[in-house]
Each structure stands twice: as structure tokens, then as C-alpha cells.
């Protein structure tokens, strides 16, 4: 079906742009943003996704303050002409591209007591990350491309009638856009059982902004500690990119949990110098508690919820029914870091995202229910 996008020379296949190049039902195109003011008092996480082979689109906003985590969900049908790809919106939620790869505006008109009008400005050029591919035996479970960036925010966040001023001198964050194949929408028949069954996954994602550079690290390991994804890069303001080798990581977990309080990460520059990152958590948001990411029992990206759907959910993260879910998913943290290298020590802020799901031998987790001593 030819639409407005086809007026532009952006085709990659002999198909209209609104038709995905893959017939895989799990094809997706999604963006993710986070914002915080460096105090650890508030953390905002938001994003939107388009699922052309499911005919759906959705968006979410997560806000944590104190022990309360609030989620707003929006979902609707895709425009078959693709106009909502040129004018990205899901109900009262919209993303305006002011300057591609540099400046965007996010707006949520008041929905169940939550509203925002925030403008993103990149501090450093976007980074194209390594392609991420996962298989379960012969089956592709994830095949995605992503770019990431660190930046600042400006505007207003409104929560139940209280306006919070967002200023770029204190509010910082990270964002990514990814597209490809990953599980979305309703569950599908699994086929033959996996042998062995899925035993878990260890994940670390740390994009941080320092005064002169950004560091973007993304690692994934299987239960034995085999690293299937290793991508650690330093980006300078003038666009220079340095690969930082094979990082050695020690996660610091709160005793009796799988919730990290921080991490020690040792990186190596191209000239062999050591960069030592000490990362600490200032506030944690479990992405699978209202955010729609893996294991969320309340919200799943790409699931058809009917036309013009909205809802608001509120969680007390100290409640046993919520706290018991935390170790079975990925947690985003307001992150503060120091980077110590040959030129001295720098302070940085950004995202500290980690999940240790199931068995992970290097961490000493023997099964899904093992906890840190």
C-alpha cells in the first residue's frame, strides 16, 4: 500500500515503506528514553513502538518517586497509510523530530493525571551499536539494530496537578532507537521444546555522559558466562570513536537480592591504558513492572488492546507482590559514575541497566532463585 513515506528515496526493498521487509510477526521499530535530575528522587522512562505485522502501536510512561512507581499505557491501531510514522503518535502521546539524531520533543497530553512536554538535546553524536542476534537452537529470537545517545532535557513534567520544571543544567538522560525482530504481542505456539531449556541471561547496559565524552557499554552473557555481545565505546564531542576492549565487570548486589547497588568496570583504551568505571545506583526502576519489558505481567509491547486504549497503574515497590517480581527482569537505575584514567578522574551521569536472570556462574547464581550473599 503506497503512502506518503514512498515520496522519499528511503526504500530498502521492492515494497512500499509501510510494509515491513520481514513477514515475521515480531518485527518492531521502537524508541526508548529516560530522564532524571541526578538527585535520585525521580526517574522517568518512556518510549513508543510500532509493530507493522501486528497492526498495532503503543507507548508508555513510567515514573518512580520514592516507593511509588506509576505507569501510563497507550495503544491503538496503526494507520495503514503510514501517516503515523511521519507524525509519530499514539493517542495523546507524540514524538516530534526537531533535528534528526540531535533534538526531539516528547509530549503527553494529560492522561490519567500524567502529562509531559520535554525536549531532548543530544550531548554527543549518536552511536550505532553492534547488531544484536540471539538464537534458541535454530530459531531466531532476536535480530536487532540499535543506536544510542546521551543528552539533556528541558520542559515540564506534570504529575497529578503538580508541575515539575525540567532544566538542562540538571536533567540528563539516555535514549536508543532499535528495530528488527524481538518477541512482541501475544504469545505464539512455541514449537518443539528447547533442549536444554532457557537457563537465563546476564545483561549490562551503561550509557554515561561525562564532560568531554560519553561511554556506551552493552554486554550480554549466557548462564556459563560466555559473552555473546561485547560492545564498549567512548564517543567524543568531535565525533571520534574509541573501542574500549573487553570490559571486566563486578556487579555489587544488595545482600539477599539481585538488585545491584553499583558496579566496578575495567575497560582498556586502544593504546592499552586502563579506564576504571565505578558506577552507583541512585534510584531503581524495574522495567518489567509496568514498563512492558520481559516478564511484565501487566503490559506487553505490541499486544492489541483495542482502539484508543489508555490505562494508569500504580505500584508500591515495597509491597511483597511487587518486590517478589523484581529479580525476574531487567532493572534501570539512575546512575552516577566516576571514570579514572591516565588524564585524571571525571564524573558522569546516565543509565545503569542490569539484569541477572536465572543461572549465571560468574556471579555465583546457581538457579533462578539464588540470591546474593
Short mmCIF file of the C-alpha atoms (twelve columns), coordinates in Angstrom:
data_MODEL
# 
_entry.id   MODEL 
# 
loop_
_atom_site.group_PDB 
_atom_site.id 
_atom_site.type_symbol 
_atom_site.label_atom_id 
_atom_site.label_alt_id 
_atom_site.label_comp_id 
_atom_site.label_asym_id 
_atom_site.label_seq_id 
_atom_site.Cartn_x 
_atom_site.Cartn_y 
_atom_site.Cartn_z 
_atom_site.pdbx_PDB_model_num 
ATOM 1   C CA . UNK A 1   0.000  0.000   0.000  1 
ATOM 2   C CA . UNK A 2   1.712  3.161   -1.217 1 
ATOM 3   C CA . UNK A 3   1.732  6.024   1.292  1 
ATOM 4   C CA . UNK A 4   3.377  9.403   1.958  1 
ATOM 5   C CA . UNK A 5   6.687  7.816   3.001  1 
ATOM 6   C CA . UNK A 6   7.123  6.490   -0.530 1 
ATOM 7   C CA . UNK A 7   7.685  10.029  -1.803 1 
ATOM 8   C CA . UNK A 8   11.157 9.882   -0.229 1 
ATOM 9   C CA . UNK A 9   14.160 7.915   -1.564 1 
ATOM 10  C CA . UNK A 10  14.404 5.729   1.537  1 
ATOM 11  C CA . UNK A 11  13.337 2.331   0.167  1 
ATOM 12  C CA . UNK A 12  15.387 -0.727  1.091  1 
ATOM 13  C CA . UNK A 13  13.243 -3.364  -0.622 1 
ATOM 14  C CA . UNK A 14  10.915 -3.500  -3.657 1 
ATOM 15  C CA . UNK A 15  7.965  -2.839  -1.334 1 
ATOM 16  C CA . UNK A 16  6.059  0.209   -0.078 1 
ATOM 17  C CA . UNK A 17  7.794  1.549   3.038  1 
ATOM 18  C CA . UNK A 18  4.776  0.848   5.257  1 
ATOM 19  C CA . UNK A 19  5.249  -2.887  4.593  1 
ATOM 20  C CA . UNK A 20  7.944  -4.483  6.715  1 
ATOM 21  C CA . UNK A 21  10.706 -6.230  4.798  1 
ATOM 22  C CA . UNK A 22  10.204 -9.293  7.011  1 
ATOM 23  C CA . UNK A 23  6.974  -11.232 7.381  1 
ATOM 24  C CA . UNK A 24  7.986  -12.173 10.939 1 
ATOM 25  C CA . UNK A 25  5.122  -11.193 13.249 1 
ATOM 26  C CA . UNK A 26  7.736  -9.977  15.748 1 
ATOM 27  C CA . UNK A 27  9.099  -7.208  13.512 1 
ATOM 28  C CA . UNK A 28  9.201  -3.973  15.524 1 
ATOM 29  C CA . UNK A 29  10.514 -0.391  15.497 1 
ATOM 30  C CA . UNK A 30  10.811 1.205   18.932 1 
ATOM 31  C CA . UNK A 31  12.355 4.131   20.793 1 
ATOM 32  C CA . UNK A 32  13.273 4.395   24.485 1 
ATOM 33  C CA . UNK A 33  14.092 7.466   26.599 1 
ATOM 34  C CA . UNK A 34  14.914 8.124   30.240 1 
ATOM 35  C CA . UNK A 35  15.241 11.349  32.231 1 
ATOM 36  C CA . UNK A 36  16.406 12.195  35.753 1 
ATOM 37  C CA . UNK A 37  17.670 15.169  37.714 1 
ATOM 38  C CA . UNK A 38  20.728 13.476  39.311 1 
ATOM 39  C CA . UNK A 39  19.234 13.503  42.830 1 
ATOM 40  C CA . UNK A 40  17.793 10.008  42.780 1 
ATOM 41  C CA . UNK A 41  14.403 11.461  43.777 1 
ATOM 42  C CA . UNK A 42  12.688 10.914  40.417 1 
ATOM 43  C CA . UNK A 43  13.209 8.765   37.333 1 
ATOM 44  C CA . UNK A 44  11.156 8.961   34.139 1 
ATOM 45  C CA . UNK A 45  11.273 6.214   31.492 1 
ATOM 46  C CA . UNK A 46  9.201  6.378   28.333 1 
ATOM 47  C CA . UNK A 47  9.015  5.054   24.798 1 
ATOM 48  C CA . UNK A 48  6.879  4.094   21.825 1 
ATOM 49  C CA . UNK A 49  6.772  1.143   19.446 1 
ATOM 50  C CA . UNK A 50  5.343  0.322   16.022 1 
ATOM 51  C CA . UNK A 51  4.503  -3.270  15.021 1 
ATOM 52  C CA . UNK A 52  3.506  -3.303  11.334 1 
ATOM 53  C CA . UNK A 53  2.855  -7.049  11.099 1 
ATOM 54  C CA . UNK A 54  0.538  -6.866  14.107 1 
ATOM 55  C CA . UNK A 55  -1.213 -3.672  13.012 1 
ATOM 56  C CA . UNK A 56  -0.583 -2.033  16.379 1 
ATOM 57  C CA . UNK A 57  1.373  0.773   18.012 1 
ATOM 58  C CA . UNK A 58  1.832  1.665   21.666 1 
ATOM 59  C CA . UNK A 59  3.561  3.974   24.118 1 
ATOM 60  C CA . UNK A 60  4.274  4.023   27.832 1 
ATOM 61  C CA . UNK A 61  5.451  6.397   30.551 1 
ATOM 62  C CA . UNK A 62  6.956  5.149   33.821 1 
ATOM 63  C CA . UNK A 63  7.636  7.497   36.725 1 
ATOM 64  C CA . UNK A 64  9.203  6.482   40.018 1 
ATOM 65  C CA . UNK A 65  9.254  8.796   43.024 1 
ATOM 66  C CA . UNK A 66  10.058 7.376   46.438 1 
ATOM 67  C CA . UNK A 67  8.436  3.955   46.762 1 
ATOM 68  C CA . UNK A 68  5.737  4.641   44.153 1 
ATOM 69  C CA . UNK A 69  6.095  3.608   40.517 1 
ATOM 70  C CA . UNK A 70  3.390  4.876   38.157 1 
ATOM 71  C CA . UNK A 71  2.756  3.584   34.628 1 
ATOM 72  C CA . UNK A 72  0.635  5.117   31.865 1 
ATOM 73  C CA . UNK A 73  -0.061 2.887   28.850 1 
ATOM 74  C CA . UNK A 74  -1.458 3.894   25.459 1 
ATOM 75  C CA . UNK A 75  -2.237 1.667   22.483 1 
ATOM 76  C CA . UNK A 76  -4.014 1.957   19.149 1 
ATOM 77  C CA . UNK A 77  -4.215 0.577   15.631 1 
ATOM 78  C CA . UNK A 78  -1.584 1.551   13.073 1 
ATOM 79  C CA . UNK A 79  -2.556 3.893   10.258 1 
ATOM 80  C CA . UNK A 80  -2.406 1.629   7.156  1 
ATOM 81  C CA . UNK A 81  -1.150 4.578   5.081  1 
ATOM 82  C CA . UNK A 82  1.823  5.088   7.385  1 
ATOM 83  C CA . UNK A 83  0.983  8.683   8.330  1 
ATOM 84  C CA . UNK A 84  1.699  7.865   11.980 1 
ATOM 85  C CA . UNK A 85  5.269  7.018   11.013 1 
ATOM 86  C CA . UNK A 86  5.747  10.576  9.671  1 
ATOM 87  C CA . UNK A 87  3.798  12.032  12.612 1 
ATOM 88  C CA . UNK A 88  4.702  9.667   15.449 1 
ATOM 89  C CA . UNK A 89  1.814  9.496   17.871 1 
ATOM 90  C CA . UNK A 90  -0.212 7.067   19.956 1 
ATOM 91  C CA . UNK A 91  -3.315 8.778   21.241 1 
ATOM 92  C CA . UNK A 92  -2.233 11.714  23.408 1 
ATOM 93  C CA . UNK A 93  1.440  10.732  23.164 1 
ATOM 94  C CA . UNK A 94  3.628  12.075  20.364 1 
ATOM 95  C CA . UNK A 95  7.274  12.381  19.333 1 
ATOM 96  C CA . UNK A 96  8.368  15.324  17.196 1 
ATOM 97  C CA . UNK A 97  11.710 15.099  15.378 1 
ATOM 98  C CA . UNK A 98  13.023 18.663  15.532 1 
ATOM 99  C CA . UNK A 99  16.524 17.835  14.274 1 
ATOM 100 C CA . UNK A 100 17.212 14.208  13.319 1 
ATOM 101 C CA . UNK A 101 19.730 12.447  15.589 1 
ATOM 102 C CA . UNK A 102 20.060 15.562  17.765 1 
ATOM 103 C CA . UNK A 103 16.842 17.173  19.024 1 
ATOM 104 C CA . UNK A 104 13.373 15.736  19.707 1 
ATOM 105 C CA . UNK A 105 10.249 16.798  21.564 1 
ATOM 106 C CA . UNK A 106 8.106  14.353  23.575 1 
ATOM 107 C CA . UNK A 107 4.570  15.318  24.512 1 
ATOM 108 C CA . UNK A 108 1.959  13.506  26.564 1 
ATOM 109 C CA . UNK A 109 -1.258 15.473  26.807 1 
ATOM 110 C CA . UNK A 110 -2.844 14.974  30.226 1 
ATOM 111 C CA . UNK A 111 -3.728 11.289  30.556 1 
ATOM 112 C CA . UNK A 112 -4.989 9.929   33.865 1 
ATOM 113 C CA . UNK A 113 -3.206 12.701  35.764 1 
ATOM 114 C CA . UNK A 114 0.158  12.480  33.963 1 
ATOM 115 C CA . UNK A 115 1.425  14.957  31.334 1 
ATOM 116 C CA . UNK A 116 4.770  16.000  29.908 1 
ATOM 117 C CA . UNK A 117 6.291  18.350  27.358 1 
ATOM 118 C CA . UNK A 118 10.009 17.604  27.202 1 
ATOM 119 C CA . UNK A 119 12.687 18.461  24.639 1 
ATOM 120 C CA . UNK A 120 15.738 16.257  24.188 1 
ATOM 121 C CA . UNK A 121 19.112 17.638  23.084 1 
ATOM 122 C CA . UNK A 122 21.980 15.250  22.333 1 
ATOM 123 C CA . UNK A 123 25.267 15.986  24.115 1 
ATOM 124 C CA . UNK A 124 27.310 13.775  21.788 1 
ATOM 125 C CA . UNK A 125 26.723 12.193  18.374 1 
ATOM 126 C CA . UNK A 126 24.569 9.066   18.277 1 
ATOM 127 C CA . UNK A 127 26.422 5.748   18.348 1 
ATOM 128 C CA . UNK A 128 25.463 2.820   16.141 1 
ATOM 129 C CA . UNK A 129 25.781 -0.239  18.357 1 
ATOM 130 C CA . UNK A 130 26.782 -3.706  17.239 1 
ATOM 131 C CA . UNK A 131 23.974 -5.743  15.679 1 
ATOM 132 C CA . UNK A 132 22.383 -7.957  18.326 1 
ATOM 133 C CA . UNK A 133 21.393 -11.508 17.372 1 
ATOM 134 C CA . UNK A 134 20.075 -14.275 19.641 1 
ATOM 135 C CA . UNK A 135 19.059 -17.819 18.747 1 
ATOM 136 C CA . UNK A 136 17.330 -20.634 20.590 1 
ATOM 137 C CA . UNK A 137 18.652 -23.711 18.799 1 
ATOM 138 C CA . UNK A 138 17.916 -22.915 15.122 1 
ATOM 139 C CA . UNK A 139 15.257 -20.299 15.918 1 
ATOM 140 C CA . UNK A 140 15.970 -16.585 15.754 1 
ATOM 141 C CA . UNK A 141 14.584 -14.923 18.889 1 
ATOM 142 C CA . UNK A 142 16.200 -11.512 18.438 1 
ATOM 143 C CA . UNK A 143 17.830 -9.790  15.466 1 
ATOM 144 C CA . UNK A 144 18.026 -6.045  16.016 1 
ATOM 145 C CA . UNK A 145 19.929 -2.903  15.138 1 
ATOM 146 C CA . UNK A 146 20.125 -0.015  17.562 1 
ATOM 147 C CA . UNK A 147 21.634 3.431   18.032 1 
ATOM 148 C CA . UNK A 148 22.129 5.193   21.345 1 
ATOM 149 C CA . UNK A 149 22.810 8.706   22.628 1 
ATOM 150 C CA . UNK A 150 23.222 10.643  25.879 1 
ATOM 151 C CA . UNK A 151 21.733 14.109  26.284 1 
ATOM 152 C CA . UNK A 152 19.809 16.659  28.347 1 
ATOM 153 C CA . UNK A 153 16.123 17.510  28.855 1 
ATOM 154 C CA . UNK A 154 14.139 20.714  29.114 1 
ATOM 155 C CA . UNK A 155 10.432 21.327  29.689 1 
ATOM 156 C CA . UNK A 156 7.718  20.373  32.168 1 
ATOM 157 C CA . UNK A 157 6.556  17.135  33.761 1 
ATOM 158 C CA . UNK A 158 3.118  17.174  35.424 1 
ATOM 159 C CA . UNK A 159 2.048  14.568  37.982 1 
ATOM 160 C CA . UNK A 160 -1.447 14.781  39.466 1 
ATOM 161 C CA . UNK A 161 -1.582 18.556  39.137 1 
ATOM 162 C CA . UNK A 162 1.983  19.261  40.310 1 
ATOM 163 C CA . UNK A 163 4.296  20.760  37.690 1 
ATOM 164 C CA . UNK A 164 7.963  19.804  37.834 1 
ATOM 165 C CA . UNK A 165 10.380 22.076  35.970 1 
ATOM 166 C CA . UNK A 166 12.889 20.151  33.857 1 
ATOM 167 C CA . UNK A 167 16.058 22.125  33.094 1 
ATOM 168 C CA . UNK A 168 19.077 21.031  31.056 1 
ATOM 169 C CA . UNK A 169 21.582 22.107  33.718 1 
ATOM 170 C CA . UNK A 170 20.415 19.258  35.986 1 
ATOM 171 C CA . UNK A 171 18.236 16.898  33.936 1 
ATOM 172 C CA . UNK A 172 20.117 14.332  31.895 1 
ATOM 173 C CA . UNK A 173 19.280 11.005  30.272 1 
ATOM 174 C CA . UNK A 174 19.891 8.474   27.556 1 
ATOM 175 C CA . UNK A 175 17.922 7.223   24.606 1 
ATOM 176 C CA . UNK A 176 18.006 4.497   21.988 1 
ATOM 177 C CA . UNK A 177 16.103 3.503   18.878 1 
ATOM 178 C CA . UNK A 178 16.017 -0.132  17.801 1 
ATOM 179 C CA . UNK A 179 14.329 -2.109  15.066 1 
ATOM 180 C CA . UNK A 180 14.270 -5.681  13.829 1 
ATOM 181 C CA . UNK A 181 12.937 -8.886  15.387 1 
ATOM 182 C CA . UNK A 182 12.147 -9.468  19.055 1 
ATOM 183 C CA . UNK A 183 9.210  -11.113 20.852 1 
ATOM 184 C CA . UNK A 184 6.212  -8.754  20.872 1 
ATOM 185 C CA . UNK A 185 2.455  -9.038  21.165 1 
ATOM 186 C CA . UNK A 186 0.507  -12.135 22.067 1 
ATOM 187 C CA . UNK A 187 2.362  -15.390 22.749 1 
ATOM 188 C CA . UNK A 188 2.610  -17.793 19.813 1 
ATOM 189 C CA . UNK A 189 2.923  -21.600 19.849 1 
ATOM 190 C CA . UNK A 190 6.430  -22.491 20.978 1 
ATOM 191 C CA . UNK A 191 7.094  -25.441 18.669 1 
ATOM 192 C CA . UNK A 192 9.309  -28.294 19.860 1 
ATOM 193 C CA . UNK A 193 10.700 -27.909 23.389 1 
ATOM 194 C CA . UNK A 194 14.152 -26.387 23.649 1 
ATOM 195 C CA . UNK A 195 16.924 -28.748 24.729 1 
ATOM 196 C CA . UNK A 196 18.241 -27.589 27.097 1 
ATOM 197 C CA . UNK A 197 15.568 -25.194 28.291 1 
ATOM 198 C CA . UNK A 198 16.334 -21.478 28.562 1 
ATOM 199 C CA . UNK A 199 18.505 -21.189 31.650 1 
ATOM 200 C CA . UNK A 200 18.830 -17.450 31.997 1 
ATOM 201 C CA . UNK A 201 20.632 -14.335 30.778 1 
ATOM 202 C CA . UNK A 202 23.033 -11.792 32.264 1 
ATOM 203 C CA . UNK A 203 22.732 -8.262  30.813 1 
ATOM 204 C CA . UNK A 204 24.520 -4.949  31.383 1 
ATOM 205 C CA . UNK A 205 23.886 -1.646  29.580 1 
ATOM 206 C CA . UNK A 206 25.663 1.511   30.778 1 
ATOM 207 C CA . UNK A 207 25.466 4.688   28.649 1 
ATOM 208 C CA . UNK A 208 27.058 7.564   30.610 1 
ATOM 209 C CA . UNK A 209 27.727 11.236  29.844 1 
ATOM 210 C CA . UNK A 210 30.916 12.856  31.121 1 
ATOM 211 C CA . UNK A 211 32.021 16.433  30.408 1 
ATOM 212 C CA . UNK A 212 34.259 15.621  27.433 1 
ATOM 213 C CA . UNK A 213 32.997 12.216  26.293 1 
ATOM 214 C CA . UNK A 214 30.295 9.584   26.561 1 
ATOM 215 C CA . UNK A 215 30.809 5.896   27.274 1 
ATOM 216 C CA . UNK A 216 28.262 3.402   25.969 1 
ATOM 217 C CA . UNK A 217 28.665 -0.198  27.122 1 
ATOM 218 C CA . UNK A 218 26.421 -3.134  26.261 1 
ATOM 219 C CA . UNK A 219 27.211 -6.720  27.321 1 
ATOM 220 C CA . UNK A 220 25.293 -9.994  27.388 1 
ATOM 221 C CA . UNK A 221 26.351 -13.376 28.772 1 
ATOM 222 C CA . UNK A 222 24.766 -16.819 28.921 1 
ATOM 223 C CA . UNK A 223 24.481 -18.874 32.151 1 
ATOM 224 C CA . UNK A 224 28.064 -20.164 31.823 1 
ATOM 225 C CA . UNK A 225 29.399 -16.625 31.439 1 
ATOM 226 C CA . UNK A 226 30.032 -16.900 27.695 1 
ATOM 227 C CA . UNK A 227 29.782 -13.367 26.303 1 
ATOM 228 C CA . UNK A 228 27.709 -13.285 23.126 1 
ATOM 229 C CA . UNK A 229 27.582 -9.471  22.912 1 
ATOM 230 C CA . UNK A 230 30.520 -7.217  23.776 1 
ATOM 231 C CA . UNK A 231 30.341 -3.578  22.707 1 
ATOM 232 C CA . UNK A 232 32.042 -0.823  24.727 1 
ATOM 233 C CA . UNK A 233 32.762 2.534   23.108 1 
ATOM 234 C CA . UNK A 234 33.839 6.050   24.018 1 
ATOM 235 C CA . UNK A 235 32.395 8.889   21.923 1 
ATOM 236 C CA . UNK A 236 33.997 12.353  21.933 1 
ATOM 237 C CA . UNK A 237 32.218 15.607  21.136 1 
ATOM 238 C CA . UNK A 238 34.107 15.947  17.848 1 
ATOM 239 C CA . UNK A 239 32.737 12.569  16.707 1 
ATOM 240 C CA . UNK A 240 35.847 10.468  17.421 1 
ATOM 241 C CA . UNK A 241 35.011 6.916   18.494 1 
ATOM 242 C CA . UNK A 242 37.248 4.633   20.587 1 
ATOM 243 C CA . UNK A 243 36.622 0.955   21.246 1 
ATOM 244 C CA . UNK A 244 37.291 0.070   24.878 1 
ATOM 245 C CA . UNK A 245 38.133 -3.596  24.553 1 
ATOM 246 C CA . UNK A 246 36.759 -6.421  26.671 1 
ATOM 247 C CA . UNK A 247 35.437 -4.899  29.908 1 
ATOM 248 C CA . UNK A 248 35.845 -6.811  33.166 1 
ATOM 249 C CA . UNK A 249 32.794 -6.333  35.368 1 
ATOM 250 C CA . UNK A 250 31.995 -6.847  39.023 1 
ATOM 251 C CA . UNK A 251 28.364 -6.137  39.979 1 
ATOM 252 C CA . UNK A 252 27.702 -5.150  43.599 1 
ATOM 253 C CA . UNK A 253 24.401 -6.654  44.763 1 
ATOM 254 C CA . UNK A 254 22.447 -5.779  47.881 1 
ATOM 255 C CA . UNK A 255 22.644 -8.786  50.187 1 
ATOM 256 C CA . UNK A 256 19.746 -11.199 49.842 1 
ATOM 257 C CA . UNK A 257 18.661 -9.762  46.489 1 
ATOM 258 C CA . UNK A 258 19.582 -9.462  42.831 1 
ATOM 259 C CA . UNK A 259 19.228 -5.686  42.924 1 
ATOM 260 C CA . UNK A 260 22.598 -4.028  42.231 1 
ATOM 261 C CA . UNK A 261 23.871 -1.079  44.215 1 
ATOM 262 C CA . UNK A 262 26.616 -0.442  41.674 1 
ATOM 263 C CA . UNK A 263 29.376 -1.950  39.573 1 
ATOM 264 C CA . UNK A 264 33.121 -1.806  39.007 1 
ATOM 265 C CA . UNK A 265 34.001 -1.909  35.297 1 
ATOM 266 C CA . UNK A 266 37.556 -2.043  33.976 1 
ATOM 267 C CA . UNK A 267 37.988 -1.017  30.322 1 
ATOM 268 C CA . UNK A 268 41.025 -0.736  28.054 1 
ATOM 269 C CA . UNK A 269 41.696 2.069   25.558 1 
ATOM 270 C CA . UNK A 270 43.250 1.377   22.127 1 
ATOM 271 C CA . UNK A 271 46.707 2.400   23.462 1 
ATOM 272 C CA . UNK A 272 46.442 -0.116  26.312 1 
ATOM 273 C CA . UNK A 273 45.600 2.353   29.086 1 
ATOM 274 C CA . UNK A 274 43.063 1.389   31.743 1 
ATOM 275 C CA . UNK A 275 39.789 3.201   32.309 1 
ATOM 276 C CA . UNK A 276 38.181 2.325   35.632 1 
ATOM 277 C CA . UNK A 277 34.448 2.999   35.931 1 
ATOM 278 C CA . UNK A 278 32.846 2.986   39.364 1 
ATOM 279 C CA . UNK A 279 29.065 3.088   38.916 1 
ATOM 280 C CA . UNK A 280 26.469 3.583   41.642 1 
ATOM 281 C CA . UNK A 281 22.686 3.348   41.661 1 
ATOM 282 C CA . UNK A 282 20.719 6.358   42.888 1 
ATOM 283 C CA . UNK A 283 17.206 5.026   42.111 1 
ATOM 284 C CA . UNK A 284 15.953 1.766   40.594 1 
ATOM 285 C CA . UNK A 285 13.036 1.159   38.213 1 
ATOM 286 C CA . UNK A 286 12.210 -2.458  37.293 1 
ATOM 287 C CA . UNK A 287 11.276 -2.322  33.604 1 
ATOM 288 C CA . UNK A 288 9.035  -5.378  33.922 1 
ATOM 289 C CA . UNK A 289 6.779  -3.656  36.468 1 
ATOM 290 C CA . UNK A 290 4.544  -1.605  34.180 1 
ATOM 291 C CA . UNK A 291 7.167  -0.942  31.511 1 
ATOM 292 C CA . UNK A 292 6.214  -3.832  29.249 1 
ATOM 293 C CA . UNK A 293 9.658  -5.416  29.039 1 
ATOM 294 C CA . UNK A 294 10.374 -9.124  29.513 1 
ATOM 295 C CA . UNK A 295 8.335  -10.802 32.218 1 
ATOM 296 C CA . UNK A 296 5.873  -7.939  32.788 1 
ATOM 297 C CA . UNK A 297 2.550  -9.477  33.784 1 
ATOM 298 C CA . UNK A 298 0.628  -6.191  33.347 1 
ATOM 299 C CA . UNK A 299 1.727  -4.789  29.985 1 
ATOM 300 C CA . UNK A 300 3.261  -6.326  26.858 1 
ATOM 301 C CA . UNK A 301 4.618  -4.319  23.932 1 
ATOM 302 C CA . UNK A 302 2.708  -4.870  20.713 1 
ATOM 303 C CA . UNK A 303 -0.352 -6.545  22.242 1 
ATOM 304 C CA . UNK A 304 -3.676 -5.493  20.759 1 
ATOM 305 C CA . UNK A 305 -5.692 -3.705  23.462 1 
ATOM 306 C CA . UNK A 306 -8.411 -2.241  21.254 1 
ATOM 307 C CA . UNK A 307 -8.698 1.218   19.702 1 
ATOM 308 C CA . UNK A 308 -7.647 4.332   21.663 1 
ATOM 309 C CA . UNK A 309 -6.665 2.337   24.760 1 
ATOM 310 C CA . UNK A 310 -5.272 4.055   27.860 1 
ATOM 311 C CA . UNK A 311 -4.747 2.991   31.457 1 
ATOM 312 C CA . UNK A 312 -2.841 4.046   34.553 1 
ATOM 313 C CA . UNK A 313 -1.325 1.579   37.018 1 
ATOM 314 C CA . UNK A 314 0.330  2.441   40.319 1 
ATOM 315 C CA . UNK A 315 2.728  0.176   42.237 1 
ATOM 316 C CA . UNK A 316 4.141  0.264   45.743 1 
ATOM 317 C CA . UNK A 317 7.577  -1.198  45.054 1 
ATOM 318 C CA . UNK A 318 7.927  -2.259  48.705 1 
ATOM 319 C CA . UNK A 319 4.773  -4.415  48.563 1 
ATOM 320 C CA . UNK A 320 5.609  -8.149  48.634 1 
ATOM 321 C CA . UNK A 321 3.719  -8.870  45.404 1 
ATOM 322 C CA . UNK A 322 5.826  -6.260  43.579 1 
ATOM 323 C CA . UNK A 323 9.162  -6.852  45.333 1 
ATOM 324 C CA . UNK A 324 8.865  -10.551 44.537 1 
ATOM 325 C CA . UNK A 325 8.863  -9.788  40.793 1 
ATOM 326 C CA . UNK A 326 11.998 -7.648  40.742 1 
ATOM 327 C CA . UNK A 327 14.666 -10.335 40.317 1 
ATOM 328 C CA . UNK A 328 12.930 -11.823 37.276 1 
ATOM 329 C CA . UNK A 329 13.604 -8.893  34.950 1 
ATOM 330 C CA . UNK A 330 15.889 -6.046  33.962 1 
ATOM 331 C CA . UNK A 331 16.218 -3.019  36.262 1 
ATOM 332 C CA . UNK A 332 17.039 0.535   35.143 1 
ATOM 333 C CA . UNK A 333 18.862 2.785   37.606 1 
ATOM 334 C CA . UNK A 334 19.647 6.464   37.819 1 
ATOM 335 C CA . UNK A 335 23.389 6.044   37.519 1 
ATOM 336 C CA . UNK A 336 26.295 8.129   38.735 1 
ATOM 337 C CA . UNK A 337 29.822 7.138   37.713 1 
ATOM 338 C CA . UNK A 338 33.437 8.127   38.069 1 
ATOM 339 C CA . UNK A 339 35.861 7.370   35.248 1 
ATOM 340 C CA . UNK A 340 39.501 7.156   36.287 1 
ATOM 341 C CA . UNK A 341 42.163 7.108   33.581 1 
ATOM 342 C CA . UNK A 342 45.574 8.495   32.625 1 
ATOM 343 C CA . UNK A 343 44.140 12.031  32.342 1 
ATOM 344 C CA . UNK A 344 42.506 12.037  35.774 1 
ATOM 345 C CA . UNK A 345 39.031 11.344  37.161 1 
ATOM 346 C CA . UNK A 346 35.759 12.545  35.666 1 
ATOM 347 C CA . UNK A 347 32.188 12.404  36.997 1 
ATOM 348 C CA . UNK A 348 29.381 11.138  34.783 1 
ATOM 349 C CA . UNK A 349 25.629 10.543  34.864 1 
ATOM 350 C CA . UNK A 350 23.338 8.310   32.859 1 
ATOM 351 C CA . UNK A 351 21.740 4.885   32.842 1 
ATOM 352 C CA . UNK A 352 22.864 1.817   34.784 1 
ATOM 353 C CA . UNK A 353 20.755 -1.066  33.454 1 
ATOM 354 C CA . UNK A 354 21.271 -4.600  34.679 1 
ATOM 355 C CA . UNK A 355 19.514 -7.935  34.849 1 
ATOM 356 C CA . UNK A 356 20.782 -11.285 36.143 1 
ATOM 357 C CA . UNK A 357 18.052 -13.742 35.189 1 
ATOM 358 C CA . UNK A 358 18.361 -17.388 36.108 1 
ATOM 359 C CA . UNK A 359 21.726 -19.116 36.447 1 
ATOM 360 C CA . UNK A 360 24.937 -17.144 35.996 1 
ATOM 361 C CA . UNK A 361 28.062 -18.995 37.055 1 
ATOM 362 C CA . UNK A 362 30.454 -15.988 37.277 1 
ATOM 363 C CA . UNK A 363 28.025 -14.239 39.651 1 
ATOM 364 C CA . UNK A 364 27.536 -17.347 41.790 1 
ATOM 365 C CA . UNK A 365 23.835 -17.666 40.942 1 
ATOM 366 C CA . UNK A 366 23.088 -21.383 40.652 1 
ATOM 367 C CA . UNK A 367 19.455 -21.111 39.536 1 
ATOM 368 C CA . UNK A 368 16.516 -18.709 39.128 1 
ATOM 369 C CA . UNK A 369 16.013 -18.284 42.876 1 
ATOM 370 C CA . UNK A 370 19.585 -17.941 44.148 1 
ATOM 371 C CA . UNK A 371 20.345 -14.565 45.756 1 
ATOM 372 C CA . UNK A 372 23.473 -12.592 46.595 1 
ATOM 373 C CA . UNK A 373 25.033 -13.449 49.975 1 
# 
